[in-house]
Amino acid sequence: MESLKKQDNKHSTPNNSKEGPKPFMKFYALAFELVALNLILIVGGYYLDDYLSSSPAIILIATFLSMGGTIWILLKSLK
């Protein structure tokens, strides 16, 4: 019976660990942030172009803004 209790204690839950969040979680958050930024800007630019009938102007601006935003977020995360 005691051996079962010792085995159960080996497997700790993430809430009980004293290490805090796993190191790779910050990379998941960064990836989500970058994907969300790019999707919002590029898809938004596409629909705004369609709504205003301005052909490729707004989607090009949105694409360059998303590239600049991606670089800015990556540089900010390196600090």
Secondary structure, 3 states (H helix, E strand, C coil): CHHHHHHHHHCCCCCCCCCCCCCCHHHHHHHHHHHHHHHHHHHHHHHHHHHHCCCCHHHHHHHHHHHHHHHHHHHHHHC
